[in-house]
Amino acid sequence: MVDLKSQYLKIQSEINQSFQEVLASCQFIKGPKVLSFEQNLAAYLRVHEVISCANGTDALQLAMMALDLQPGDEVIVPAFTYVATAEVIALLKLKPVMVDVDMDDFNTTADYISNAITNKTKAIVPVHLFGQSAAMEPILSLAKEHGLFVIEDNAQAIGADYTLDNGQQQKVGTLGDIGCTSFFPSKNLGCYGDGGALFTNNKKLAAKIRSIANHGQSKKYHHQYIGVNSRLDALQAAVLDIKLKYLDQYNTARQDVAKRYDEAFRDISQLKTPFRSTHSTHIFHQYTLQAIDFDRNDLIHFLQEKGIPAMIYYPIPLYQQVAFAPYSSKKFSLPNTEKLCQSVFSLPIHTEMDAETLTYIIEGVWSYFK
């Protein structure tokens, strides 16, 4: 599904040199490499503050801790997403309130969110799934109307651009109170281990996040908050600072692959190709198709026999997971989420896909429908 080795080989000398600089400095925690990456990512995103941390799940947890959400508070989250988004809500003894998503872009909308707001709702966590932003302006307007925080889960869409109604553009993840991302190796901007970050334009909030991520310290041995230990190490920052320079190039390469897939599959009536929003660019963390009136598992097995990987993101709605049984009744149902869980599948898409590989995948899919 990804080719990290070929990507590494193209920037091997830069990565190795940066690793050697970290090793020579022996500054493995915090230090100049981490600061450099945070500053460069902030400049790229055009946001005031970036706070790096150990992983994307920690980023979501830190955001909710910094906003002083209290046990029992309700946080609205889409049901069609990776478990981490809702997991941290439950972990903090908050209540995840799951809502449906749009059948086209797979993201939740202001309409679905509006129907779930109660007097206990304190925050909304829109997820920008597969590389494309949710329709954020209506969500932000709704949040303002009800006095709610907005935490953007941007683990899959870093580098995408959102076009506001006035024509101005902002980087996805910088529109809400806090944006969160993951640097898991397979992400569009991925490190060689675990890593994550938060971004915000609120300097006071940024200072609080930094403190909470470092045991709640305001300065050494002075603990203002109950905090956690969540840090991006210098070796991962060294990787990310280099790969950040290539992020737009990487995203363009993914878009080129997606365009070729679109052209190849547009005449297959049983496949629905990814939707392109008018308000957001799509940087294709995943290229996700919908199977129409056929068994996708049969196609996946057929492709696997040809050596072509295909993945299902995500096969089970969050509210049907055993871990989330306390938060929804057995009768609870979100029709779009359930239909997508039964119909979507993703094909390989990455920055190093050559024409021969791409053609082989396309011909493999076509051969199933002939």
C-alpha positions as CSV (number, residue, x, y, z in Angstrom):
1,M,0.0,0.0,0.0
2,V,3.0,2.3,0.5
3,D,6.7,2.2,-0.5
4,L,8.7,3.9,2.2
5,K,12.0,2.3,1.2
6,S,12.0,3.9,-2.3
7,Q,11.0,7.2,-0.8
8,Y,13.8,7.0,1.7
9,L,16.4,6.1,-0.9
10,K,15.7,9.3,-2.8
11,I,16.5,11.4,0.3
12,Q,18.9,9.0,1.9
13,S,21.9,11.3,2.0
14,E,19.9,14.2,3.6
15,I,18.3,11.9,6.2
16,N,21.6,10.2,7.1
17,Q,23.4,13.5,7.5
18,S,20.6,14.8,9.7
19,F,20.7,11.6,11.8
20,Q,24.5,12.1,12.2
21,E,24.0,15.6,13.4
22,V,21.6,14.4,16.1
23,L,23.9,11.6,17.2
24,A,26.9,14.0,17.3
25,S,24.9,16.5,19.4
26,C,23.5,13.8,21.8
27,Q,20.4,16.0,22.2
28,F,17.8,13.3,21.7
29,I,14.9,14.9,23.6
30,K,13.7,18.4,22.6
31,G,16.8,20.3,21.3
32,P,17.4,22.3,18.1
33,K,16.0,19.6,15.6
34,V,12.7,19.6,17.3
35,L,12.5,23.3,17.5
36,S,13.5,23.7,13.9
37,F,10.8,21.3,12.7
38,E,8.1,23.0,14.8
39,Q,9.0,26.4,13.4
40,N,9.1,25.2,9.8
41,L,5.8,23.3,10.1
42,A,4.2,26.4,11.6
43,A,5.5,28.5,8.6
44,Y,4.2,25.9,6.2
45,L,0.8,25.8,7.8
46,R,0.7,29.5,8.3
47,V,-0.2,29.0,11.9
48,H,1.2,30.7,15.0
49,E,2.1,27.7,17.1
50,V,3.0,24.0,16.5
51,I,3.6,21.7,19.5
52,S,5.1,18.4,18.6
53,C,4.3,15.3,20.7
54,A,4.8,11.5,20.7
55,N,1.9,10.5,18.4
56,G,-1.3,11.5,16.8
57,T,-3.5,9.9,19.5
58,D,-1.6,11.9,22.2
59,A,-2.2,15.0,20.1
60,L,-6.0,14.5,20.4
61,Q,-5.7,13.7,24.1
62,L,-3.6,16.8,24.8
63,A,-6.1,19.0,22.9
64,M,-9.0,17.8,25.1
65,M,-6.9,18.2,28.3
66,A,-5.9,21.7,27.4
67,L,-9.5,22.7,26.8
68,D,-10.4,21.6,30.3
69,L,-13.1,19.2,29.2
70,Q,-14.6,17.4,32.2
71,P,-15.9,13.9,32.8
72,G,-19.4,13.6,31.4
73,D,-18.9,16.3,28.8
74,E,-20.1,15.2,25.4
75,V,-17.8,15.4,22.3
76,I,-19.2,14.9,18.9
77,V,-17.2,12.7,16.5
78,P,-17.9,10.9,13.2
79,A,-18.6,7.2,13.5
80,F,-16.7,6.4,10.3
81,T,-13.1,7.0,11.3
82,Y,-10.2,5.3,13.0
83,V,-10.7,4.3,16.6
84,A,-8.2,6.8,18.1
85,T,-10.5,9.8,17.5
86,A,-13.2,8.4,19.8
87,E,-10.8,6.4,22.0
88,V,-9.2,9.4,23.7
89,I,-12.7,10.9,24.4
90,A,-13.7,7.8,26.3
91,L,-10.2,7.5,27.9
92,L,-10.7,11.0,29.5
93,K,-14.2,9.9,30.8
94,L,-15.9,12.2,28.3
95,K,-18.8,10.9,26.3
96,P,-18.2,10.3,22.6
97,V,-21.4,11.1,20.6
98,M,-21.1,9.5,17.2
99,V,-22.7,11.0,14.1
100,D,-23.1,10.0,10.5
101,V,-21.0,11.1,7.5
102,D,-21.6,12.2,3.9
103,M,-21.7,9.4,1.4
104,D,-19.6,11.4,-1.1
105,D,-16.6,12.8,0.8
106,F,-16.9,10.4,3.9
107,N,-16.7,13.4,6.3
108,T,-19.3,14.5,8.8
109,T,-21.4,17.7,8.2
110,A,-22.9,20.5,10.2
111,D,-26.4,19.0,9.7
112,Y,-25.4,15.7,11.3
113,I,-23.6,17.5,14.1
114,S,-26.5,19.9,14.7
115,N,-28.9,17.0,15.4
116,A,-26.5,15.6,18.1
117,I,-25.9,18.8,20.1
118,T,-27.3,18.8,23.7
119,N,-26.7,21.0,26.7
120,K,-23.8,18.7,27.6
121,T,-22.0,19.1,24.3
122,K,-18.6,20.9,24.7
123,A,-16.6,20.1,21.6
124,I,-16.7,18.8,18.0
125,V,-14.0,16.7,16.4
126,P,-14.4,16.8,12.6
127,V,-12.1,14.2,10.9
128,H,-10.6,15.1,7.5
129,L,-10.8,11.6,6.1
130,F,-8.6,10.1,3.5
131,G,-7.0,13.5,2.5
132,Q,-9.9,15.9,2.1
133,S,-11.4,18.4,4.5
134,A,-14.8,18.3,5.9
135,A,-17.0,21.3,5.1
136,M,-15.6,23.4,7.9
137,E,-17.2,26.8,7.6
138,P,-20.7,25.5,8.5
139,I,-19.2,23.5,11.3
140,L,-17.4,26.5,12.6
141,S,-20.5,28.6,12.4
142,L,-22.5,26.0,14.3
143,A,-19.7,25.8,17.0
144,K,-19.7,29.5,17.4
145,E,-23.5,29.6,17.8
146,H,-23.4,27.0,20.5
147,G,-20.2,28.0,22.2
148,L,-18.3,24.7,21.3
149,F,-14.7,24.0,20.8
150,V,-13.5,22.6,17.4
151,I,-10.6,20.1,17.4
152,E,-9.6,19.1,13.9
153,D,-8.4,15.5,13.4
154,N,-6.0,16.2,10.5
155,A,-4.0,13.0,10.6
156,Q,-4.9,12.2,7.0
157,A,-5.0,15.6,5.3
158,I,-1.9,17.6,6.2
159,G,-1.0,19.8,3.3
160,A,-4.5,20.1,1.9
161,D,-5.9,23.6,1.3
162,Y,-9.4,24.8,2.3
163,T,-11.1,27.5,0.3
164,L,-13.2,29.8,2.4
165,D,-16.4,31.4,1.0
166,N,-14.5,34.7,0.6
167,G,-12.0,33.0,-1.7
168,Q,-9.1,32.9,0.8
169,Q,-7.3,29.7,1.4
170,Q,-6.1,28.2,4.7
171,K,-4.3,24.9,5.4
172,V,-6.6,22.2,6.6
173,G,-6.2,21.7,10.3
174,T,-5.8,25.4,11.1
175,L,-9.4,26.5,11.0
176,G,-10.6,25.3,14.4
177,D,-9.4,25.9,17.9
178,I,-6.8,23.2,17.7
179,G,-5.6,21.0,14.8
180,C,-4.1,17.6,15.5
181,T,-2.0,15.3,13.2
182,S,-0.1,12.1,13.2
183,F,3.4,11.4,11.7
184,F,2.9,7.6,11.6
185,P,5.3,6.4,8.8
186,S,2.5,5.8,6.2
187,K,1.1,9.3,6.5
188,N,1.6,11.9,3.8
189,L,4.1,13.5,6.2
190,G,5.5,10.5,8.1
191,C,8.5,9.9,10.3
192,Y,10.4,6.6,10.9
193,G,8.6,5.8,14.1
194,D,5.8,7.5,16.0
195,G,5.2,11.2,16.2
196,G,2.4,13.8,16.3
197,A,1.7,17.5,16.6
198,L,-0.9,20.1,17.5
199,F,-1.3,23.5,15.9
200,T,-3.2,26.6,17.0
201,N,-3.3,30.3,16.6
202,N,-4.0,30.8,20.3
203,K,-0.6,31.4,22.0
204,K,-2.0,31.1,25.5
205,L,-3.5,27.7,24.6
206,A,-0.3,26.6,22.9
207,A,1.7,27.4,26.1
208,K,-0.8,25.3,28.1
209,I,-0.5,22.4,25.6
210,R,3.3,22.5,25.8
211,S,3.1,22.4,29.6
212,I,0.6,19.5,29.7
213,A,2.7,17.5,27.3
214,N,5.7,17.9,29.6
215,H,4.3,16.7,32.9
216,G,2.4,19.9,33.4
217,Q,5.5,21.9,34.0
218,S,5.6,25.7,33.6
219,K,9.3,25.5,34.3
220,K,11.5,22.7,35.6
221,Y,10.1,21.1,38.7
222,H,7.2,23.5,38.8
223,H,4.0,21.7,37.8
224,Q,1.0,23.9,37.1
225,Y,-1.2,21.1,35.6
226,I,-1.6,17.4,35.8
227,G,0.2,16.4,32.6
228,V,1.6,13.6,30.6
229,N,4.9,12.7,29.0
230,S,4.5,13.1,25.2
231,R,7.5,14.2,23.2
232,L,8.7,14.0,19.6
233,D,12.3,12.8,19.8
234,A,15.0,14.6,17.8
235,L,15.7,11.7,15.4
236,Q,12.1,11.8,14.2
237,A,12.1,15.6,14.0
238,A,15.2,15.3,11.9
239,V,13.3,13.1,9.4
240,L,10.2,15.2,9.4
241,D,12.1,18.5,8.9
242,I,13.6,17.1,5.7
243,K,10.4,15.4,4.4
244,L,8.4,18.6,5.1
245,K,10.4,20.3,2.2
246,Y,9.0,17.6,-0.1
247,L,5.4,17.4,1.2
248,D,3.8,19.4,-1.6
249,Q,5.7,17.3,-4.1
250,Y,4.6,14.1,-2.3
251,N,1.0,15.2,-2.4
252,T,1.1,16.1,-6.0
253,A,2.5,12.6,-6.8
254,R,-0.4,11.1,-5.0
255,Q,-2.9,13.4,-6.9
256,D,-1.3,12.2,-10.2
257,V,-1.9,8.6,-9.2
258,A,-5.5,9.3,-8.2
259,K,-6.1,11.1,-11.5
260,R,-4.9,8.0,-13.4
261,Y,-7.1,5.8,-11.3
262,D,-10.1,8.0,-11.9
263,E,-9.6,7.9,-15.7
264,A,-9.1,4.2,-15.7
265,F,-12.2,3.3,-13.6
266,R,-14.7,5.9,-14.7
267,D,-16.4,3.5,-17.1
268,I,-16.8,0.7,-14.5
269,S,-20.4,1.3,-13.4
270,Q,-19.9,-0.9,-10.3
271,L,-17.2,1.4,-8.9
272,K,-17.7,4.9,-7.5
273,T,-14.4,6.8,-7.6
274,P,-13.5,9.4,-4.9
275,F,-15.5,12.6,-4.8
276,R,-13.7,16.0,-5.1
277,S,-15.0,18.7,-2.9
278,T,-15.2,22.3,-4.1
279,H,-14.0,23.6,-0.8
280,S,-10.9,21.5,-0.3
281,T,-8.0,20.0,-2.3
282,H,-7.6,16.3,-1.9
283,I,-4.1,15.0,-1.1
284,F,-5.1,11.3,-1.2
285,H,-3.8,9.7,2.0
286,Q,-6.0,6.9,0.7
287,Y,-7.6,6.3,-2.7
288,T,-10.9,4.9,-1.6
289,L,-13.6,3.4,-4.0
290,Q,-17.1,2.3,-3.2
291,A,-18.3,-1.1,-4.5
292,I,-21.8,-0.8,-6.0
293,D,-23.9,-4.0,-5.9
294,F,-21.1,-6.5,-5.7
295,D,-19.0,-8.2,-3.0
296,R,-15.9,-6.1,-2.5
297,N,-14.3,-9.0,-0.5
298,D,-14.4,-11.1,-3.7
299,L,-12.6,-8.4,-5.6
300,I,-10.0,-7.9,-2.8
301,H,-9.3,-11.6,-2.8
302,F,-9.0,-11.6,-6.6
303,L,-6.5,-8.8,-6.5
304,Q,-4.5,-10.3,-3.7
305,E,-4.0,-13.5,-5.8
306,K,-2.4,-11.2,-8.4
307,G,-0.1,-9.7,-5.7
308,I,-2.1,-6.4,-5.5
309,P,-2.9,-5.3,-2.0
310,A,-6.2,-3.7,-1.1
311,M,-7.4,-2.5,2.3
312,I,-10.7,-1.8,4.0
313,Y,-10.8,1.5,6.0
314,Y,-13.0,0.9,8.1
315,P,-15.0,-2.3,8.2
316,I,-17.0,-1.7,11.5
317,P,-18.7,1.5,12.7
318,L,-17.3,2.7,15.9
319,Y,-20.5,2.3,17.8
320,Q,-20.6,-1.4,16.9
321,Q,-17.2,-2.0,18.5
322,V,-17.4,-3.8,21.8
323,A,-15.3,-1.1,23.5
324,F,-18.0,1.6,22.7
325,A,-21.0,-0.5,23.7
326,P,-21.6,1.7,26.8
327,Y,-22.1,4.8,24.6
328,S,-24.8,3.6,22.3
329,S,-27.8,1.3,22.3
330,K,-28.0,-1.9,20.2
331,K,-30.7,-0.2,18.1
332,F,-28.5,2.8,17.4
333,S,-27.8,3.0,13.6
334,L,-26.2,5.5,11.2
335,P,-27.2,4.4,7.7
336,N,-24.4,6.1,5.7
337,T,-21.7,4.9,8.0
338,E,-23.0,1.3,7.9
339,K,-23.3,1.4,4.1
340,L,-19.7,2.7,3.7
341,C,-18.3,0.2,6.1
342,Q,-19.8,-2.5,3.9
343,S,-18.7,-1.0,0.5
344,V,-15.5,0.9,0.6
345,F,-12.0,-0.4,-0.2
346,S,-8.7,1.3,-0.9
347,L,-6.1,0.7,-3.6
348,P,-2.3,1.4,-3.2
349,I,-1.3,5.0,-3.5
350,H,2.0,6.5,-2.6
351,T,4.7,8.9,-3.8
352,E,6.9,6.3,-5.6
353,M,4.4,4.5,-7.7
354,D,5.8,4.0,-11.2
355,A,3.8,3.7,-14.4
356,E,4.4,-0.1,-14.7
357,T,3.0,-0.8,-11.2
358,L,0.1,1.6,-11.7
359,T,-0.8,-0.1,-15.0
360,Y,-0.6,-3.5,-13.4
361,I,-3.0,-2.5,-10.7
362,I,-5.5,-0.9,-13.1
363,E,-5.4,-4.0,-15.4
364,G,-5.9,-6.2,-12.4
365,V,-9.1,-4.3,-11.4
366,W,-10.4,-4.3,-15.0
367,S,-9.8,-8.0,-15.4
368,Y,-12.2,-8.7,-12.5
369,F,-15.1,-6.9,-14.3
370,K,-14.5,-8.3,-17.8
